[in-house]
Amino acid sequence: MKGGVILFRGAGADALRYLESDRARADEYYLEAGTALAEFTAVDAEGRVIGEVALNADEYRQWVGWINPLTGESMGKPRVPGDARRGSPRFAEMVVNVPKSLSVAAALHPEVSEALDAAQRDAVDEIRSWLGQHSVTRVGPRGKQEVVPVEQLETVAVSHKTSRAGDPHRHIHFQTSTRVWAAGRWRGLDTTALFRQQGAIRALGTAVIAAHPQLADVLDAHGLTLDPVAGEVAELEPWNALMSKRGVQVARNLDKFVAEWEAAHPGQEPGPVVRSRLQAKAWDHERPNKKPSQLGSEAGWLRELQEAGYTPNLPRAAAQPARTLDELAVQQVASRALDRCAAAASAWTVHDVQEQVARIVTEAGVRATPDELREFIGITTRLAADDCRSILPPGAPTPEHVA
């Protein structure tokens, strides 16, 4: 999974337009024919589902406006100042996506498409459950607030199969409401904690998809190999650029903006902050705001691939043997996770440790169900955390998102 958490501050109608513009008309999209738009789910503090319903366009707009779909009650009144950038964040979004070659494999083979859908849904389920267990809010007067766990968390998932440019691009918009139930009333989600959790969330989603037994078996049946480190389908990776018209455009934009910056700053190299800004500018420049008039389809994509030299009987890439979680030593994985944390910073959070544990498990190329992964990652993270010493004062509160 790539990309981080972003906060959406617009109204419900703005959110709806955003979702519609993010996919091509070729998508089997929920809004068509008056069917459901989004999958709403509420979870408790244990991460268990306590309510779920399909939302149509009007219901989705109301949810963005902090109306509880389960009860119809208001969860608060969003602040809507003249400057929308300073309005209340309505929800936090993270996109559950996959490497381009997996989207191409799903477009070529219906069985892969079905298995990838299942893997992405499982990733969303795991992330949602994890957030229910680890999200927090603040209670008390300013200056004397205490961090407390949430008791109810609400999320919405919206699935797309294509990109704005009409290319195959499997992704799910996973949106978490910034209104949570805790200590007897609706309160604001602690988004600072959420931003510090996003690495763990991304790594967890990636691990679930990479280790998914059903997806691995179907890919293997079609002569395709999933590289656990890169996450790419090795045999289809050479055609990524062909099926990434938007990505090619962004790369071209970035080259142009870097050249302009270097011309304006002779003898200097753009640092990480500058490169990040230029990357964002490259993505935003000439970004398609509407669905293209010429759209892709499975037949059209296959034709493009065949014209570029693709054949169904591609040589099989060399692959490392699949492993089970039993083949991984918990102590060794925990130790390696702490080594990575220490190499990156002088202090780290429990969530940082879990992120590294999940990444190591993914890189090992294991095959495991979400339940098995959850148990292994949880045990290993706790073992690693127990081997650390807190830098906080004795007796001080130790929220998991604090280093």
Secondary structure in CASP SS format (residue, H / E / C, confidence):
PFRMAT SS
TARGET T0000
AUTHOR 0000-0000-0000
METHOD secondary structure of the structure
MODEL  1
M C 1.00
K C 1.00
G C 1.00
G C 1.00
V C 1.00
I E 1.00
L E 1.00
F E 1.00
R C 1.00
G C 1.00
A C 1.00
G H 1.00
A H 1.00
D H 1.00
A H 1.00
L H 1.00
R H 1.00
Y H 1.00
L H 1.00
E H 1.00
S H 1.00
D C 1.00
R C 1.00
A C 1.00
R C 1.00
A C 1.00
D C 1.00
E C 1.00
Y C 1.00
Y C 1.00
L C 1.00
E H 1.00
A H 1.00
G H 1.00
T C 1.00
A C 1.00
L C 1.00
A E 1.00
E E 1.00
F E 1.00
T E 1.00
A E 1.00
V E 1.00
D E 1.00
A C 1.00
E C 1.00
G C 1.00
R C 1.00
V E 1.00
I E 1.00
G E 1.00
E E 1.00
V E 1.00
A E 1.00
L E 1.00
N C 1.00
A H 1.00
D H 1.00
E H 1.00
Y H 1.00
R H 1.00
Q H 1.00
W H 1.00
V H 1.00
G C 1.00
W C 1.00
I E 1.00
N C 1.00
P C 1.00
L C 1.00
T C 1.00
G C 1.00
E C 1.00
S E 1.00
M C 1.00
G C 1.00
K C 1.00
P C 1.00
R C 1.00
V C 1.00
P C 1.00
G C 1.00
D C 1.00
A H 1.00
R H 1.00
R H 1.00
G C 1.00
S C 1.00
P C 1.00
R C 1.00
F E 1.00
A E 1.00
E E 1.00
M E 1.00
V E 1.00
V E 1.00
N E 1.00
V C 1.00
P C 1.00
K H 1.00
S H 1.00
L H 1.00
S H 1.00
V H 1.00
A H 1.00
A H 1.00
A H 1.00
L H 1.00
H C 1.00
P H 1.00
E H 1.00
V H 1.00
S H 1.00
E H 1.00
A H 1.00
L H 1.00
D H 1.00
A H 1.00
A H 1.00
Q H 1.00
R H 1.00
D H 1.00
A H 1.00
V H 1.00
D H 1.00
E H 1.00
I H 1.00
R H 1.00
S H 1.00
W H 1.00
L H 1.00
G H 1.00
Q H 1.00
H H 1.00
S C 1.00
V E 1.00
T E 1.00
R E 1.00
V E 1.00
G C 1.00
P C 1.00
R C 1.00
G C 1.00
K C 1.00
Q C 1.00
E E 1.00
V E 1.00
V E 1.00
P E 1.00
V C 1.00
E C 1.00
Q E 1.00
L E 1.00
E E 1.00
T E 1.00
V E 1.00
A E 1.00
V E 1.00
S E 1.00
H E 1.00
K E 1.00
T E 1.00
S C 1.00
R C 1.00
A C 1.00
G C 1.00
D C 1.00
P E 1.00
H E 1.00
R E 1.00
H E 1.00
I E 1.00
H E 1.00
F E 1.00
Q E 1.00
T E 1.00
S E 1.00
T C 1.00
R E 1.00
V E 1.00
W E 1.00
A E 1.00
A C 1.00
G C 1.00
R E 1.00
W E 1.00
R E 1.00
G E 1.00
L E 1.00
D C 1.00
T H 1.00
T H 1.00
A H 1.00
L H 1.00
F H 1.00
R H 1.00
Q H 1.00
Q H 1.00
G H 1.00
A H 1.00
I H 1.00
R H 1.00
A H 1.00
L H 1.00
G H 1.00
T H 1.00
A H 1.00
V H 1.00
I H 1.00
A H 1.00
A H 1.00
H C 1.00
P H 1.00
Q H 1.00
L H 1.00
A H 1.00
D H 1.00
V H 1.00
L H 1.00
D H 1.00
A H 1.00
H C 1.00
G C 1.00
L C 1.00
T C 1.00
L E 1.00
D C 1.00
P C 1.00
V C 1.00
A C 1.00
G C 1.00
E C 1.00
V E 1.00
A C 1.00
E C 1.00
L C 1.00
E H 1.00
P H 1.00
W H 1.00
N C 1.00
A C 1.00
L C 1.00
M C 1.00
S C 1.00
K H 1.00
R H 1.00
G H 1.00
V H 1.00
Q H 1.00
V H 1.00
A H 1.00
R H 1.00
N H 1.00
L H 1.00
D H 1.00
K H 1.00
F H 1.00
V H 1.00
A H 1.00
E H 1.00
W H 1.00
E H 1.00
A H 1.00
A H 1.00
H C 1.00
P C 1.00
G C 1.00
Q C 1.00
E C 1.00
P C 1.00
G C 1.00
P H 1.00
V H 1.00
V H 1.00
R H 1.00
S H 1.00
R H 1.00
L H 1.00
Q H 1.00
A H 1.00
K H 1.00
A H 1.00
W H 1.00
D H 1.00
H C 1.00
E C 1.00
R C 1.00
P C 1.00
N C 1.00
K C 1.00
K C 1.00
P C 1.00
S C 1.00
Q C 1.00
L C 1.00
G C 1.00
S C 1.00
E H 1.00
A H 1.00
G H 1.00
W H 1.00
L H 1.00
R H 1.00
E H 1.00
L H 1.00
Q H 1.00
E H 1.00
A C 1.00
G C 1.00
Y C 1.00
T C 1.00
P C 1.00
N C 1.00
L C 1.00
P C 1.00
R C 1.00
A C 1.00
A C 1.00
A C 1.00
Q C 1.00
P C 1.00
A C 1.00
R E 1.00
T C 1.00
L H 1.00
D H 1.00
E H 1.00
L C 1.00
A C 1.00
V H 1.00
Q H 1.00
Q H 1.00
V H 1.00
A H 1.00
S H 1.00
R H 1.00
A H 1.00
L H 1.00
D H 1.00
R H 1.00
C H 1.00
A H 1.00
A H 1.00
A H 1.00
A C 1.00
S C 1.00
A C 1.00
W C 1.00
T C 1.00
V H 1.00
H H 1.00
D H 1.00
V H 1.00
Q H 1.00
E H 1.00
Q H 1.00
V H 1.00
A H 1.00
R H 1.00
I H 1.00
V H 1.00
T H 1.00
E H 1.00
A C 1.00
G C 1.00
V E 1.00
R C 1.00
A C 1.00
T C 1.00
P H 1.00
D H 1.00
E H 1.00
L H 1.00
R H 1.00
E H 1.00
F H 1.00
I H 1.00
G H 1.00
I H 1.00
T H 1.00
T H 1.00
R H 1.00
L H 1.00
A H 1.00
A H 1.00
D H 1.00
D C 1.00
C C 1.00
R C 1.00
S C 1.00
I C 1.00
L C 1.00
P C 1.00
P C 1.00
G C 1.00
A C 1.00
P C 1.00
T C 1.00
P C 1.00
E C 1.00
H C 1.00
V C 1.00
A C 1.00
END
